[in-house]
Structure formats: structure tokens, C-alpha cells
Amino acid sequence: MLKRIFSILLVLVVFSSLFVGCNKKDNSDGDPSSTKSSETKEESKEESKETKDPVRISWIDYAGIDLENWDKVLYELKDKENIEVEVQHVANDYTTVLKTKINAGEIPDVFMTGAGTDNVTYAEFSYDLSNEPIVDKFLDWALDFCRVGDKLVGLPANIQSYALIYNKKLFADAGITEIPKTLEELENVCEILADKGITPFSNGYKETWVVFQHQISPFIMAGGGTPDEIASKLTNGELTFDTMKYFNNYLDYIDLTVKYGLPKPLETGWEEQEVNLAVGKAAIMHMGEWCEPVLVKANPDVDVAFLPVPVSNDPNDARISSSVSSVLKVSSTSKNKDAAIKAIDYFLTSESGMNYTVVDSGWVLLLKDVPVEPDGMLVNSVNEILSDSSAYSWADTAWPDGFSEGGGKIIQAYIAGLKDRSEVGKELNALWLELSSE
């Protein structure tokens, strides 16, 4: 399964234990008092080891993960490696929180970013891992997503995919047997669901990354080109958002999700959006496979699958989006770099870490040796879809820093009725040029 996913992404790219052995010569000549003294020293060493204060490091990420099981991994890390991790999970406005810490000189020992332009943005704050032994555990092509020049500024955490996700029971209740592949078919499905008293969409549009960063991506990529090529054209003026082939389709799609969605989408966060789908308040949402633990926790009997996003009325344009999504970095100013690297190593490569990330959370790791495979509904859905079609890359991997948040706020204003389509296009163009010139 992993090889199949890796091959798709490659297309998109062209797209502890201490060893203390002294072997000291025994000079006691059988003296019992010497033996007792030796035993006392060994006991003292063990007591010292047990009472030694743990190495404390800080860690910040935006991973949407099961925090209860995550705590178990942290407990084991402290027990086995004597490393205590102070973790902050930030789902909302992560970039602002991270930059605030950096500007205050409080860079966490371990911090998570995206790939692509994020690597450049945070390069000066990232320790060069090129010569660390942990690097040998990762796939070479995946490491390329984490390089800036000859510097390895982080380690690739996982591959992720996002698209529409639908509640299979609600589709069955409405008599829907074929998933929509075009915008016209999607609207028809919404009408059928609504006629049966089922709300089609759950929208977490309080989050800029939900309403903009993730949802516009397939509409951009369907127009052709790689993320870098598209970004270059936007910067030199050869391309603008309002003249993109499927930009108006994106706004049509957003309008559709709001029209057929639950009330107050701009007040709904990502977790509420997911719970709404799981418990049957709505039939469709846009999210990635990382949400499965939240869905199952809300409803252990939930049955979901991916629905490739229809971006036009050509069914061949409907695809999911996949990419190396998260990069774990070690702060260049960390006083505990060895402990930070050990923590990442334990999280991604230990048996306990893999059981958590792969088995519990459905991550697809980028290691040369992964003895376990994810077995979640959504990961299997990705595998099934990618066996028959390709995936879009993530457009935002080449966006200038700040464009996701800024662009998301423009779309939120559009949904609130404060901006029309013409203003949206012009403001996205102006924002891009402003940020790309910094």
C-alpha cells in the first residue's frame, strides 16, 4: 500500500540504553569487604540514575491527533529516555503562535512546519540535521522535501491527503449509490440529501486553513503546472487568481457548501465540523485522513470514505490532494538538541510511537522500515482511490509566508457578505504580490 502512495507522490514531485562497560580488573583478591564496597557503589549508581532529573524540552505542533494516546507515548519517553516533553498542540492560527514565540526568543526545542516555502521561512531557526544518524532511517526522496540548499532543516513526518469526506450511512439513507464527480452532480446530491431532511455540509470555516488553504488547492492545481511553477507565474504577473481557470468554480463550490451547510459556518471550528459529520448532523465535509480518531471517538460506529473534490464538470478533474505535509524541526538555539532529536526519533520510529502514529492515527510515515501499516477507513480509502487515479499536489507548499492566513480571511469576508467576487480576486492578487516581495 505504501509503495503505491509513494509512487503517486514521486510523480507529483517531478514532482536507550547507555552502554557502560568498564571490564575493570577485580583487585579485591576475594576480600568480602571489597565486594560489599563494590555492591554499594553499584547500588549508589542505580539510585543516582533513578533520581536524576529528566532533560526537559519544549515541543509545538499543529497535528490533529488523539491527545490521550499521545500522552502515553510521552510517558514512555520519560520512563525510557529520561526526557520530559512540554507539548503545545495548536490547531488555530498556528503560524502566528509559532512566530510570536520566535520573535520573543522562545523557540521551542522541537517545532512543526509544512514543507516547501516553510523550510525557507524557518531555515535560520532550524538546526542542520544533515550529519545526524537519525537521517539514515528516512526515505531519501522524502528528505528532499526538507532541504534548503545543502542544509537539512527538518525531518519529514508523514504523507497526508485531504478531500471531501462523506458519511456513508447518510448517503445510503438518502438512496445515493454513486458519489458525485462533477460540480453539477455535487449540487444534485445536495438537493437529494436536503429533500430527505439531511444537511449536506458541515463547514469548519472558522479556520482559514479549512476554508482556503486546503479547499482552493485542487481548484488551483487542476489548471495545470506544479506548485512552484504556479507560484512563479503569480509573482511575475503572468497569472492572477481571478484569471485562473477554475477560480470562479472554487467560489461556486464555497457558495454551494454554505447554501447547503449547517448554520454559522464562520463560528464552527475544525473539531466541531468533524463531530457533526460523525454523529450524523451533516453528510459531507472537507478534511484529511488525520481526522479519523476524532470521528471514531465521537461515534465508534461511523462509516466514512473520501470523495475526490469535483472542481469542474469534467469527472476526470475530481481528485484528492496528497503531499508530504509535516516537517519536524529542531531549534538551532536549543540547549538540548540531542534530547530533541531523541524525542523525534522515539515519536516516529519506536514501536510505541509507530503504534500511535500509524495504527491509532493513520499516519503514513516516510521511513525506510515501517513494520506496521495503517488500517483506518480513510487511509484505505486513499489507497483505493489512488489505485485508479492520480492525486493533486498541495498548492500551498509554494505559497509565500502568511498567504494562507491572509487569503483565508478574505474568503471568510466573502462568506460573510462583506466582499464580492471581484474584490476577492483583486485582494488575493494584491496580498500575494505584497507577501512574495518581502
HUSUL-V861519 format. One record per helix or strand of 3 or more residues. SS is the DSSP state (A for helix, B for strand). FROM is the first residue (numbers start at 0). TO is the last residue. If there is no record, write none. Layout:
BEGIN
ss | from | to
SS | FROM | TO
SS | FROM | TO
END
This chain:
BEGIN
ss | from | to
A | 1 | 12
A | 31 | 50
B | 54 | 60
A | 66 | 80
B | 82 | 88
A | 93 | 102
B | 109 | 112
A | 116 | 120
A | 122 | 124
A | 132 | 136
A | 139 | 145
B | 154 | 166
A | 167 | 172
A | 182 | 194
A | 207 | 213
A | 216 | 220
A | 226 | 235
A | 240 | 242
A | 246 | 258
A | 264 | 266
A | 269 | 277
B | 283 | 287
A | 288 | 297
B | 303 | 306
A | 314 | 316
B | 320 | 330
A | 336 | 348
A | 350 | 359
A | 376 | 385
A | 394 | 397
A | 402 | 414
A | 420 | 435
END
